[in-house]
Amino acid sequence: MISLGTLLVSVFTLVQLNCENLFDCRHDSLKNDQEFLPDAYRHWTPSRYWKKLNRIGQEIVACGGEGQQWKLPDVVALCEVENDSVLRDLTRRSLLRTARYEYVMTHSPDLRGIDVALLYSPFTFALIKNHTMRINPPTGMRPTRDILYAKGVRPVGDTLHIFVIHAPSRAGGEANTRPYRVAVAQRLCNAIDSIRREDVAANIIVTGDFNDYGNTPALQLLTQKALTDVSANAKGCNGAKGTYRYQGEWGSLDHVFVSEQLCKKGVSCRIFDAPFLMEDEEKYGGKRPWRTYQGPKYLGGFSDHLPLVVTFNLPIAESKP
């Protein structure tokens, strides 16, 4: 809790991260996850799996800051997590276990078996309800990730509505796959309309990997719903100009959209590009996120995406003069 003049505010922190294929080492007979097995071409062994879990845990904790300013993130939106076993290992058995996070996640029809999840601290976000939203795929679109919805209340009494998404990829070309991402955005917009019919001033957060840069049709649909992309101009402190680097160019596939009511209360967003998350990029120069794999080559890093860290300064009460 901090004071801004005569106004007392509570700092609430959200982290968004694409984990880059956080799979376990066991085959799910209903999913195409064979590449992440010990005897597959990636040689995804238990030791590599546990190293990855602890790296993701380290990254989340580090997003809370340093020294006396450090604060454990209140909620963490994760993309590319395989299943409940992975989330249980991350929250109960990795170095993140002392954070005592709870979690909810989707169980999508995605062919590879990847899902989205939300970690939350039960001390600062009391979950009221959650559910998943299935996407009816347009013609030609294969089954994709469900949208995760979570509604919770903070200790001071305000309610937050959080959506976590991982939109269809650009594989096959941006233009050819654009309708798939628009379909996801339309599904989101319908859900937002439903919430606002009950509470016109609802506090809404939409976050995740949108697989879209900038002002694309899918992202425009969200801005037309009076949502602001607070991550649009986010930068890192160590040179990152986006959450993802492709062929030497920085860009952000990851976004955080916030309702007008939350924006007015005070919000800031940054890319967390601590040096330990970065590596030299030999071909194009400069730095890039230190990823786990480059094709089939194991690099042993964290993820090919950098996390977004969003800080909300939410009012508590007026203090007396």
Order of alpha helices (4+ residues) and beta strands (2+ residues): beta-beta-alpha-beta-alpha-beta-beta-beta-beta-beta-alpha-beta-alpha-beta-beta-beta-beta-alpha-beta-beta-beta-beta-beta-beta
